[in-house]
Each structure stands twice: as structure tokens, then as C-alpha cells.
């Protein structure tokens, strides 16, 4: 798929999300802003939720909101890519049968679309942090690296599930359940410290735990993330992606026949 077609698919996907609404694509900007406002209003002002985060004593009122939003936004990006990529061959079946497309570049528009939403959300989040006097650091430069790692892992998992879903239609439901379990098995709305120590190993086997922890280390705590688990995740994701592409090419004719 050439770049122009990929960008066209991405633009159309962002428009189609709210095509039946009056404001249309404007909701792509409005919804992230509303979500940020809801998280900060409800958890900081109404519920008064706070965390004792070192180095954030002056922002104690907003500490939980910052902690929550940092993890939630990247999780939504990851889960959106995985879930939608799993169904991409079914959703684009008419196009696949009529146009000669490289099947395994097709999901890239989903990656770009979800990334656009994430970037917009992060811009609003950064604006909120600036308004409350958050202290910035150069560790924010890790953000695009961690986003790229999340995209790689989500694409690899999504592509693997997309191939399986052609032959096993229940994969969509399995992925939906896995994303729900994954959300609660990742310390997004809670801290790992509230759980018994013997549970920690199970959580540490979750790659999104390490990505979100690295984001919080860089963005909130302003120190170097642990690079070892991130390197392992990158290698495992690359291996899974190569496997998915290899299996997909071997099964491409069958995929087109079954769709």
C-alpha cells in the first residue's frame, strides 16, 4: 500500500468514526478533551482521589488524575489497535476481494488512526499539566519511543489475531475478553503496591505493565525507565510480527478465499 492510500484510509477512518453525527470529525478533538476534563474533575475535585507520589507534593490534588490518565491513554491506544486489527480482514472484505492490496499493510491505517487520537489526547493532557504548573523534564523524550513500542506490540498481536480470525470466527470475542482482563491486570486505575507481594510476578509478566510503568517513570517521576524489560518486549514483538507476516504470506490465498 502506498503512502497516499494509507493516509487516505486513515483520514477516512477518523471521519467514519462519527460520520452520522452533526459535528462529524470534530468529535475526534472533542472526545479526548472531554475525557481529560472528566478524569480531572471527577477524580481530583469530586472524589478527591490522591496518591502519595514522590516529587509531586505540590500537585497532590491532581496526583491520581495524572497517574490514571498517563496509563489509560496508552492502554486505549494499544487495545484499540489490537481489537480493530483483529477484525480488519472482515471489515475490509469487500475491498480485499475487489482491489489488489497487500493484506499485511492494510492494518497500518488503524495504527495511524489510533495514534492520531492518542497524540490529540496527549496534547490536551500536556496542556492540562502546563496549567497546573507541572514540572517538565527531558525524560518526556521517551514518550515517542514508548509509543512506537506499543504500536509494534499491538500491530504484532493484532495481525496474529487477524489471521486466526479468518479461520476461527470466535477470535473476536476472545480478544474482547482478553482486552477487558488485560485492563484490570494492568495497574492503570490502581497501584501495584496495594496488592500482596506474591501477585507481583504475575503482573510483571504483562508487557503493558512495563510500558505504562516506563511512561510514568519518564513523565511523572522524571527518571530513567528500566530499559531491560522494554528491550525484551521489543524483541518479542518483532519476533511475533515476523512470524505473523511469514504465516500470513503462506496463508494469503486461503485468507482471500475464506473472507
Long-range contacts (C-beta under 8 A, 24 or more apart in sequence): 1-101, 1-102, 1-105, 1-106, 1-108, 6-105, 6-108, 6-109, 6-112, 7-112, 9-109, 10-109, 10-112, 10-113, 10-116, 13-109, 13-110, 13-113, 14-113, 14-116, 14-117, 28-116, 28-117, 28-120, 29-120, 32-117, 32-120, 32-121, 32-124, 33-124, 35-121, 36-69, 36-121, 36-124, 36-125, 36-128, 39-65, 39-68, 39-69, 39-72, 40-65, 40-69, 40-128, 43-68, 51-191, 53-220, 53-221, 54-221, 55-135, 55-221, 55-222, 56-220, 58-133, 59-132, 59-133, 59-134, 62-132, 66-129, 66-134, 66-220, 67-191, 67-216, 67-220, 68-188, 68-189, 69-125, 70-125, 70-212, 70-215, 70-216, 70-219, 70-220, 71-186, 71-187, 71-188, 71-189, 71-212, 71-215, 71-216, 72-188, 72-189, 73-118, 73-121, 73-122, 73-125, 74-118, 74-146, 74-147, 74-150, 74-211, 74-212, 74-215, 75-183, 75-186, 75-188, 75-208, 75-212, 76-117, 76-118, 76-121, 77-114, 77-115, 77-117, 77-118, 77-147, 77-150, 77-151, 77-154, 78-150, 78-153, 78-154, 78-208, 78-211, 79-179, 79-182, 79-183, 80-110, 80-114, 80-117, 81-107, 81-110, 81-111, 81-114, 81-151, 81-154, 81-155, 81-158, 82-154, 82-157, 82-158, 82-161, 82-175, 82-179, 83-158, 83-175, 83-176, 83-179, 84-110, 84-114, 84-158, 85-110, 85-111, 85-154, 85-155, 85-158, 85-159, 85-161, 85-162, 86-158, 86-161, 86-162, 86-165, 86-171, 86-172, 86-175, 87-162, 87-165, 87-172, 88-158, 88-162, 89-162, 89-165, 89-166, 89-255, 89-259, 90-165, 90-166, 90-259, 93-259, 96-256, 96-259, 97-256, 97-259, 103-248, 103-252, 103-255, 103-256, 104-159, 104-244, 104-245, 104-248, 104-249, 107-155, 107-158, 107-159, 107-162, 108-155, 110-158, 111-151, 111-154, 111-155, 115-147, 115-151, 118-147, 135-222, 137-218, 137-222, 139-217, 139-218, 139-219, 139-222, 139-223, 139-224, 140-218, 140-219, 142-214, 142-215, 142-218, 142-225, 143-215, 143-218, 143-219, 146-211, 146-214, 146-215, 146-218, 146-225, 146-230, 149-211, 149-230, 149-233, 149-234, 149-237, 150-208, 150-211, 152-234, 152-237, 152-238, 152-241, 153-207, 153-211, 153-233, 153-237, 155-241, 156-237, 156-238, 156-240, 156-241, 156-244, 157-240, 159-241, 159-244, 159-245, 159-248, 160-240, 160-243, 160-244, 160-247, 163-244, 163-247, 163-248, 163-251, 163-255, 166-251, 166-254, 166-255, 166-258, 166-259, 167-254, 167-258, 182-206, 182-208, 186-212, 187-212, 187-213, 188-212, 204-229, 207-233, 207-236, 207-237
